[in-house]
């Protein structure tokens, strides 16, 4: 099954396409834990990038870690 989700704001939009497939075998507790940790890392990384973009919009404030602002 395919699920499409569109999100738009200020003329910009994102399209996310997700394919749901049944797993051939149930995942082990270890594999589920590993995948959950990876998902948490990805969420934190995305939140940090978003915060950096918002900070740039506030006058290019320097990040607290001392790194130069990211320019896209």
C-alpha positions in Angstrom: 0.0 0.0 0.0 1.3 3.5 -0.8 0.5 6.6 1.2 1.1 10.1 -0.1 1.2 13.1 2.1 1.5 16.7 0.8 2.3 19.6 3.0 2.4 23.2 1.9 3.2 26.5 3.4 4.1 29.8 1.9 4.1 28.4 -1.6 6.5 25.6 -0.7 5.5 22.0 -0.5 6.8 18.6 0.3 5.6 15.3 -1.0 6.3 12.2 1.0 5.6 8.8 -0.4 5.5 5.9 2.0 5.2 2.3 1.0 3.8 -0.1 3.7 4.8 -3.7 3.3 4.3 -6.6 5.6 7.5 -7.8 7.3 8.4 -11.4 6.4 9.3 -12.2 10.0 8.7 -10.3 13.2 11.7 -8.2 14.2 13.7 -9.0 17.3 13.6 -6.8 20.3 17.2 -5.8 19.6 16.4 -4.8 16.0 13.3 -2.8 17.1 15.5 -1.0 19.7 18.1 -0.2 17.1 15.5 1.2 14.7 13.9 3.3 17.4 17.3 4.8 18.3 18.0 5.6 14.6 14.6 7.2 14.3 15.3 9.3 17.4 18.6 10.4 15.9 17.0 11.4 12.6 14.2 13.4 14.5 16.8 15.3 16.6 19.0 16.0 13.5 15.9 17.4 11.6 14.9 19.5 14.6 18.5 20.9 14.9 18.6 21.8 11.2 15.2 23.5 11.4 16.3 25.5 14.5 19.4 26.6 12.6 17.3 27.8 9.6 15.0 29.7 12.0 18.0 31.3 13.7 19.3 32.5 10.4 15.9 34.1 9.8 16.4 36.0 13.1 19.5 37.9 11.9 22.0 35.1 11.4 22.6 34.4 15.1 25.7 32.3 15.8 24.9 28.8 16.9 25.8 28.1 20.6 28.3 25.4 19.6 30.5 28.0 17.9 30.1 26.7 14.3 29.4 29.2 11.5 25.8 29.4 10.4 24.9 26.9 7.6 24.2 28.6 4.3 22.0 26.7 1.8 
